[in-house]
């Protein structure tokens, strides 16, 4: 019986360690502390520009004390800290959690601003994939529509114009490629998208000119004349 018990003890130790590594978090555990202590520690890390650790400590406030007064602000501060450390998916997740829990709070606009900025900061130039640009545009428009009087609305409007310009430039790049390859119908679809979806960008004039060229090449004279007339106007 003694030998059998000793064997069990020897087996349980490694299994417990294995279980912790398999099912536990990779983050080091933080001992349970009062919410105000954890919050102050997170602020100190934030002031030292140790943004990742600050975000994780803010998350501990919410994890250990979800009903404490500091938990609400801690969620938003973790989103801000993750954004400062360029951990954009984590920043978006924390900000969305804040909006889900406190959609009517006075800081909801800041949470939406963090989400929009996370995608905006990932905008590529017009020659690359524009998935993040499209997501940034959606989140920026949400910010302006839901919080038109917030301090972030004016800047969001400027960013919307830039994002739309990048999307229009991307459509023009693809359209020019199709036109050079002689695939005029595919090119027309791209140039028409610029004219209809991005009419206030700097690319509309060229799009109309190239529509005129493509239609004329295909022998669709009426459409070519229409595009040229709009360009002339």
Secondary structure, 3 states (H helix, E strand, C coil): CHHHHHHHHHHHHHHHHHHHHHHCCCCCCCCCCCHHHHHHHHHHHHHCCCHHHHHHHHHHHHHHCCCCHHHHHHHHHHHHHHHHCCCHHHHHHHHHHHHHHCCCCCCHHHHHHHHHHHHHCCCCCCCCCCHHHHHHHHHHHHHHHHCCCCCCHHHHHHHHHHHHHHHHHHHHHHHHHHHHCCCHHHHHHHHHHHHHHCCCCCCHHHHHHHHHHHHHHHCCHHHHHHHHHHHHC
